[in-house]
């Protein structure tokens, strides 16, 4: 996998998590407010983690990216 492919996967996952966060309020009747809060917090943390990984990957020279093709 190349660096670009890895970054694209991260971006796609972040988009999916953001879409999930957008649809959570619609699920409040079935899930309850406490579960919505937990899922929201977990998703936001996951997005922050992905952004940190993405930033670290972009800062490394390509030859030291750690990703194998």
matplotlib code that plots the C-alpha trace (Angstrom):
import matplotlib.pyplot as plt

x = [0.0, 1.3, 1.2, -1.4, -3.6, -3.3, -4.2, -7.2, -8.4, -8.1, -10.1, -12.8, -13.1, -13.3, -16.1, -18.0, -17.7, -18.8, -21.9, -22.6, -22.5, -24.9, -27.4, -27.2, -29.8, -32.4, -31.7, -32.3, -35.7, -34.4, -31.0, -31.6, -29.6, -26.9, -26.0, -26.1, -23.6, -21.3, -21.4, -20.8, -17.9, -16.3, -16.7, -15.3, -12.3, -11.8, -11.8, -9.2, -7.1, -7.3, -6.4, -3.3, -2.2, -2.8, -0.7, 2.1, 2.1, 2.2, 5.2, 7.4, 9.5, 8.0, 11.0, 10.4, 6.6, 6.5, 3.9, 4.8, 3.6]
y = [0.0, 3.4, 6.5, 8.0, 4.9, 4.9, 8.6, 8.0, 5.1, 7.4, 10.1, 7.7, 6.4, 9.9, 10.8, 7.7, 8.6, 12.2, 10.8, 8.5, 11.5, 13.3, 10.5, 9.8, 12.3, 10.4, 7.3, 8.9, 7.4, 3.9, 4.3, 6.8, 10.0, 8.3, 5.9, 8.8, 10.8, 7.8, 7.0, 10.7, 11.0, 7.8, 8.8, 12.3, 10.7, 8.3, 11.2, 13.0, 9.8, 9.5, 13.1, 12.6, 9.6, 11.4, 14.4, 12.1, 10.2, 13.5, 14.7, 11.7, 11.5, 9.0, 6.6, 6.4, 6.2, 2.7, 1.6, -1.3, -1.5]
z = [0.0, -0.9, 1.3, -0.9, -0.7, 3.0, 3.3, 1.0, 3.2, 6.2, 4.5, 3.5, 7.0, 8.4, 5.9, 7.0, 10.7, 10.0, 8.1, 11.0, 13.4, 11.2, 11.3, 15.1, 16.2, 14.1, 16.1, 19.5, 20.1, 19.6, 21.3, 24.0, 24.8, 26.8, 24.0, 21.5, 23.6, 23.9, 20.2, 19.4, 21.7, 20.5, 16.8, 17.4, 19.2, 16.3, 13.9, 16.0, 16.1, 12.3, 11.8, 14.0, 12.0, 8.8, 9.9, 11.1, 7.7, 5.8, 7.7, 7.1, 4.0, 1.6, 1.9, 5.7, 5.6, 7.1, 4.6, 2.3, -1.2]

ax = plt.figure().add_subplot(projection="3d")
ax.plot(x, y, z, "-o")
ax.set_aspect("equal")
plt.show()
